[in-house]
């Protein structure tokens, strides 16, 4: 890698915008491919604008901005590529940008889900580096990103290497603008974040409300624990050791166990798990699902690369994943307007889960109304 590498960042939404601005502010030579003419014009006019957690706003100019990768062929090759697009477009994007990169250029996958294997099918294993994003962000308007939570980058490979000098160099480079560390267990980090997204993003899209309001309902928390139960069963078959999220949230221990399913409503282990989810909901009470936002904006949601990933891999290992399969189908129903997001739609999932009927009936066809004043009474039947 060059002493001051030319960095190509593809995708300038909330996460991509903050990454580009921070790296450029730290002195990096950053070019952005936006895929959106409005974003490109806004950045060309004002630079990338950022609103931080404290409300302060600032902007940063970039070396170059282009709408399409093909617009950059006359600008030479790039030494490093950060891909901050959605997983839905990852393979197409990599095919477009690969000719712009030097032969040894690392390609950092910044998506949710498990993007590295998908990227490797296009560019090969050697070029791919996992980049797990720990901070949250949203795009307020073209070229204007708001940071919604703190955090940095975690870099790793699907197959770790001893004395990985390249990763150490990447961490030092990115660390000039964003806190970055190298992890040995990339898959454990990825699967733990996948668990969070499979629950919060997907249930937020189906429930149509903020995380805090959804997790205030016991039946929603029960669905989360059951989603994680299926995910952990698949991860176990793949030999994945999940890491703690933010160093504290242990998905493997929180997932509903066989013993939990045999216990009564008031069992201590279930009470502890529900209490932790309540605390998470309180901390992130205003958080909206990015999948819900994507659906509202007419964009393809990432459901097939989140819960759908669990369904596909579960099928490969012979592990049943009826709840995740139901959630995938229901999100597609919402996109096709065969179902509407709302608490009653999510409660219908719970009823089918609790009665063992998942997979036996079409989704989006079970109108169950939950009134706020009697929701406590309706949530009694458990487990």
N, C-alpha and C positions, 0 to 999 in steps of 0.2 A: 504494500500500500504506500502511496506517495506520502511525503512528510506532511503536506497539507492537502489531503485528498479532495477531489471534486466529488461532492455528495449529490446524488439524485434522490429526491423524495417524491414518491408517487402517491397522490391522494392528499388533498388539503382540506379535510373536514375538521372536526373538533380536535381530535388527537394529532392528526398530521400537521395542522396549523401551528399548534403549540410546539411540536417537535421541531418544525422548520424554523420558527421564530427563535426558540431558545438556542439552537445550534448556530444559527447565523449571528445572533447577538454575542455568542462566545467566540466569534471570529471564524466560523466555518464558511467554506465556499459552497453554498447551498443553492441548488436549482430545484424548482418544483414543477411537476406535471400535475395539473389539477383535474383534467377531464371535464371542466366546467368553465365556459367562457366568462360567466359572471364573476366567479371566484378569481379567475386569472386577471380580469380587468380591475377588480377591487384591490388585488395585491399590487398590481402595477401602479395603481394610483396612490394607495396609502401604505403599502407594505402590508405584512401580516399583522393584524391587530389582535391583541390578547387582553382579556380581563382576568386578573388573578383572583385567588380566593379572598384576598382582603379588599377586593373591589377596585384596586388600582388598575388603570389601563395603560398600555404602551404599544408601540408598533415597531416593526423591524423590516428593513428592506432586504431583499434576497438578490443573489447574483443574477438569476434568470427565472422567468416564469413562462410556462407554455401550457397550452390546452392539450396538445397531443404529443406523445413521445416522438413522433416523426418530425415534429418541428425543430428538434434539437440535433439532428444529424450533422449539421455544420458547426456544432460547438465542441467537437471532440468527444472523447470517451470519458466515462465516469468511473471512479475508483471504489465507490461504495453506493449501494442502493438500499433505501429504506422504503418498504411498501406498506402504506397506511390506508389502503383501500379496504372495502368490505371483502369478505371471503367469497362472496358471490361472483366477484370479477377477478379473483387472484390469478387464475391460470391465463386468462386472456391478457391481463396486464403484463405478466412476466414475459409472455411471447413478444409483446410489443417493445419492452424496454431492454431485453437481453442484448440486441445488437448495439445498444448505446454504451454497454459496459465493457471494461477491460476484462481479459480472460480470467484474471484472479479476483475480480470484484466480489466481495461478500454481498449477499442479498438477505436483508433482515426482514423477517415476517413479523409484522406488528399487529396482526389480526387477533380476534378472539378465536375460540375453538382450537383445532389441532391443525394449523396451516402448514406446518413444515413438510409433512408427507405429501400434501397436494402440490406444494411448490417444487419439491424434489422431483416429482414426476415430469416437470417441465424443464428445469435447469440442472438437475442432478444433485446428488446428496452433498457434494463437496462445497458448493456455493452457498448453501442454505444455513442461515443462523436464526435461531428462535429469539425473538425480542418480546418478552411479556411486558405489557404496559401496565404499570401500577396506578397511574393517575387517571382520573376521569375528566372528560371534556365534552362540550357540546358546541355546535356551530350556531351562533346567534344569527348571523347573516353572512353572505359571501365574504370570505376573507377575515372574519371576526370570530375568534374562538374564545370560549369561556371555560376556564378550569373549574371543575366541580368537586374534585377531591385531590389530595396530595399523593405523591408517590413517584417512583422512577421507573427505570428499565431493569429487567433481568435478562441476561444473555446466556444462551447455551446451545448445545447441539443435541440432536436425537441420539447420536452415538458420541459420548464424550471422548476427548483426546487428552493424552497426558501432555503437560506443559504446552498448553494451547496459547502460543504467543500471539496469534492473530486475534483471539478473543480478548486477551488482555489489552492489546492495542486498541481494539474497538471500544472496550469499556472506558479506556482513558480518553479517547476522542469524544465519545458521547457524554462522558462525565463532565466535560467542560461546560455543558449546558444543562444536563439533566442527570440527577444521581443515577449511577449505573453500576451494577455488580454482575459478576459471572457466577452462574450456578451449575453444579454438576448434574443435578437431577431435573433437567428441563421438563421431562415428561410429567414428573410429579407436580411441578408448578403449573404446567399447562392444564392437566386434568383437574386440579383443584379450582383453577379459575373457570374452567369449563363447567364445573359443578355449580359455581355461583351464577354463571350466565344462564345455564339450563333452568335454573330456578327463577332468578329475579327477572331477567330480560323476557323470558318466555311467559311466565305467569303475569308479568306486568302487561304484556301485549294482550293476553287473553282476559285478564281481570280489568284492564282499562283504567287503572288507578295508580297512585304513587305506591312505592314499596312500603312506606310506613303504614298506610291505610290497609293494604292487603295483608301484611303480616300481623295486623292487630286481630285478625280472624283466625281462630284455632284451626279451622278446616284447611285454610291456605297453608298454614305452617305444617300441617300433616302431609299435604301434597308435596311440599318441599322435601320433607324427610323421606318420603317414598321415592321421589325423583332421585335423590342421592343414593338410596338403597340400590336401585337398579344400576346407576352409574358405577358405584363402587364394586358391584358384582362383575361388571364388564372390565373395569380397570384391574381387578384381581386376576382375571383370566389373561390379561395382557402383561402381567407382572409389573404393574405400575404401583409405585409407592407414593401416595399423595402427600404433598407437603402442606403445612399449615398456611392458611391464607392470612397475610399480614402478620405472620408469626403467632397467631392466636387461634384462628378458627380451624378446627380439625374436622374436616368433612368426613373422614373415615369413621370417626367416633360419633359424629352427629347423625349420620345416616341411620335410618330405622333398622334395628336389628331383629333377628328372629325372636329374641327374648322380648323386645318391645312389643311385637305384634301379639304376644301371648299375655302381656300384662294388662291390667285394668287401666281405666282412664286416669286414676290418680297415682300411678306408679312414679317413684322418684326419678328414675332415669328419663322417662318421658317429660316430666315436669322440668328437669334441667335443660333438656334439648329445646323445649318450647320457650323457656326463659331466655336462652341464648338467641333464638330467632327473634323474639320480642325486642331484645336489646339491639340487634342488628337493624330491625325495622325502625326503632327509635332514632338510632344514629343517622340512618340514611332515609329519614321519613319523607323527604321531599323529592327523592330520586325517582325519575320517570324512566320507563323502559326504552332503551334505544331502538328495540325492535318495534315497539308501538309507534315511535316517531317515524321510523322507516315506512311502516304501513300507511300512516297518515299522509306521508309525502308521496305515496304511490311507488315506492321503491320495493325491490324484492327483499323480504326479510331473510335473515341468516338461519332460520330455523332448521334447514336441512343440514347445516354445518355445526349445529349445536346439539339439540336433542336428537336430530336425525343421525348425527355421528354415533351416538350411543346405540340407536336402533340398528344401524348397519353393522357396527362392530359386535353388538350382542348377537345378531343373527349368525355372524361368522363363528362365534364361540358356542352357539346353542344356548345362550342366556336369554330368557324371556325379558322383554322390556315393554310390557303393554302400556304402562303409564306414559313413558316417553313417546311411544308410538301414537297414543291418543293426543298428546299435546301437539305433536307435529301435524297431525291431521286437522286438528282444530284451528291452528294458526292458518293453515291453507284455506280452511273454510271461511275464516274471517277475511282473508285477502280477497276471496271470491265472493264475499258478501252473502255466504250461505249461513253465517253465524255472526252475532254481534258481540264485541268485547263488553264485558261487564261482570260484576260479582256473581250474578246468577248463572252465567255461563261457566264460570270456574267452579261454582258449587255443584253444577251438574256433573263435572268431572269427578268431584269428590264422592258424590252419591254412587256413581258407577264404579269407582275404585272400591268403595266400602262394601258394595254388594257383589263384587267379583264379576261385574258385567263388562269390564273394559274390553274393547275389541269386538263385542257382540252386536253393537248397535252403531249406526252412523252418527258421527259427531255433528254438532250444530242443530240437533233436532230434539233437544231436551230442555224446554223452557222451565226453569225452576227459579222462582222469585224468592229472594232473601230480603226480608224487611229489616232495617237496622235495629228496630226496637225488639225484635224477637230472634235476632241472629244468635244470641247466646243459647237460647233454648234449642234452636235447630242444630247447633253444633255439638250437642251432647253425645250423640251415638258414636262412641269411639272406644277401643280401636276397631 
